[in-house]
Amino acid sequence: MSAAFRISPALWDKIHHFASFPQTGVSLQQMVLFGQHPSQGTLMKASQFLAQELPVRLAHRVKELDELPHNLSDMTSIRKVKNWYAQSFEELINFPPLSLSPAARQSLFAHSDKENMNIYLPESLPNPSLVTSYLDGDGAAGGLTYGEKEGVVYGGKVGGGTYKGNGNGNNNGNGVCGVRNGNVKLRVAVERRYYAQTPSHVYPPEVHDYNARFTKTLDAIKRRHDPTVTTVAQGVFEWQRAKGIKPGMGVGLGHRHGYGAGGGEVQAWLDRFYMSRIGIRFLIGQHVALNTQQPHKDYVGIICTQANIHDILQEAIENARFVCEEHYAMFRGPPVQLICPPDLTFAYVPGHLSHIVFELLKNSLRAVVERFGADYEDRAANDSASAGGGGYPPIKVIVVEGSEDITIKISDEGGGIPRSAIPLIWTYMYTTMAGQSIDQDFQAGDFEAPMAGFGYGLPLSRLYARYFGGDLRLISMDGFGTDVYIHLNKLSSSREPLP
């Protein structure tokens, strides 16, 4: 059990070794093209890539979890998460490699020599969010390269076409090289490791068995890490209590909010940690789906190649209104108008988009209800002076397709946000709903949430938008309402913004 897991000195040595290598970013376009016609050969290649890549990503996180500032690493919940990551790391580096009989090996090499194996997928492009500071123009100094606030340029191009980092960055995203303390750690480009074409003949039973065993291991790791978001949040609660900080104040707010010098560093770490978690779970989820799900004409793993935005948003609207009506014990919540072409589709992970819109709609619905009152609909209907029977002002969801992006605007008349509070809304653990806490045994995953309270909705939604090269922006008119813009990169060519 992970509760009894301990990191041995020998395991620490391996963790530090793997953490010295750069991570390798992939793009949505590459994942779709690679997985369109999966064979045991391509799945074997993917398994071998993940057997190399995931330990590197996990090692970066274990090392960082052990070195957090201001005693955050000492919190019980943070240590629990660190042990989960270390246990998963150990299971992957000790996973038995593919073992082929001499006859099977000869057969594979014979077919490989006869086929053209030099066909690769297109290279990924730098993620736009890598040139955005972790709080960007909404709350902090803009114009900084991602990670620069800590003296490190992640994925930044320097001088004559070389890339530098501290071993924590994704460098050029293709795993070509990473510079760490002057030592170069070389890795073969992702397009030649993960996406190299494989022979199309029938594969021996050993390959089938290897793919099945590796998929089972990944699925178990994914389940182990299901409660990571809430467990880390619990760890930050523990840290806040130890520092005497009032719950709900958020992190990253600086001296005047009682954090001393620690808040900004914790906020930056949470952004890095959760972005990395999104990437790890996406790679694992995609691999498990390719190995276990039946082929579908519109899906490649968990990626929908023809994701219908109208249908995804309509479902998110219904779910958000249901949660609102349940929370406020209302018969009918504020109306939501969806203005979207019914046939607008693009390649995306529906779960990511649904999560983003669901969280933003919950905020808008709550703002409208609390501005006008939970019984406003009944009062307005009974008020003879109200034109047309009155009622809540509608929340509008407008979708427009551009040349590069698909943009979704969510507009409400919930009273807006004071300008002084704009920096706070992007910080983790900031909430205006009183009396919220996380139970020690709470096991919900990323997409299970109450009406409000943890202070994770906006910052996590922005990370999900940025993961595939999009973004999330907010403009508020204090005294009237708020507009939120979701930018989705429809070109799907941006690589992961690995921290």
Stockholm file with secondary structure:
# STOCKHOLM 1.0

chainA/1-499         MSAAFRISPALWDKIHHFASFPQTGVSLQQMVLFGQHPSQGTLMKASQFLAQELPVRLAHRVKELDELPHNLSDMTSIRKVKNWYAQSFEELINFPPLSLSPAARQSLFAHSDKENMNIYLPESLPNPSLVTSYLDGDGAAGGLTYGEKEGVVYGGKVGGGTYKGNGNGNNNGNGVCGVRNGNVKLRVAVERRYYAQTPSHVYPPEVHDYNARFTKTLDAIKRRHDPTVTTVAQGVFEWQRAKGIKPGMGVGLGHRHGYGAGGGEVQAWLDRFYMSRIGIRFLIGQHVALNTQQPHKDYVGIICTQANIHDILQEAIENARFVCEEHYAMFRGPPVQLICPPDLTFAYVPGHLSHIVFELLKNSLRAVVERFGADYEDRAANDSASAGGGGYPPIKVIVVEGSEDITIKISDEGGGIPRSAIPLIWTYMYTTMAGQSIDQDFQAGDFEAPMAGFGYGLPLSRLYARYFGGDLRLISMDGFGTDVYIHLNKLSSSREPLP
#=GR chainA/1-499 SS CGGGCCCCHHHHHHHHHHHTSCCCCCBHHHHHHHHSSCCHHHHHHHHHHHHHHHHHHHHHHHHHHHTCSTTGGGSHHHHHHHHHHHHHHHHHHTSCCCCCCHHHHHHHHHHHHHSCCCCCCCCCBCCGGGGSCTTHHHHSCCSCCTTGGGTCCSSCEETTTEECCCSSSCTTTTCSEEEETTEEEECCCHHHHTSCCCCCSCCCHHHHHHHHHHHHHHHHHHHHTTTHHHHHHHHHHHHHHHHTCCTTBCSSCCGGGTCTTSHHHHHHHHHHHHHHHHHHHHHHHHHHHHHHSCCBTTEETTEEEEEEHHHHHHHHHHHHHHHHHHHHTCSSCCCEEEECCTTCEEEECHHHHHHHHHHHHHHHHHHHHHHHCTTHHHHHHTCTTSGGGCCCCCEEEEEEECSSEEEEEEEECSCCCCGGGHHHHTSTTBCSSTTCCCCTTCCCCTTCCCSSCSSCHHHHHHHHHHHTTCEEEEEEETTTEEEEEEEEETTCCBBCCCC
#=GC SS_cons         CGGGCCCCHHHHHHHHHHHTSCCCCCBHHHHHHHHSSCCHHHHHHHHHHHHHHHHHHHHHHHHHHHTCSTTGGGSHHHHHHHHHHHHHHHHHHTSCCCCCCHHHHHHHHHHHHHSCCCCCCCCCBCCGGGGSCTTHHHHSCCSCCTTGGGTCCSSCEETTTEECCCSSSCTTTTCSEEEETTEEEECCCHHHHTSCCCCCSCCCHHHHHHHHHHHHHHHHHHHHTTTHHHHHHHHHHHHHHHHTCCTTBCSSCCGGGTCTTSHHHHHHHHHHHHHHHHHHHHHHHHHHHHHHSCCBTTEETTEEEEEEHHHHHHHHHHHHHHHHHHHHTCSSCCCEEEECCTTCEEEECHHHHHHHHHHHHHHHHHHHHHHHCTTHHHHHHTCTTSGGGCCCCCEEEEEEECSSEEEEEEEECSCCCCGGGHHHHTSTTBCSSTTCCCCTTCCCCTTCCCSSCSSCHHHHHHHHHHHTTCEEEEEEETTTEEEEEEEEETTCCBBCCCC
//
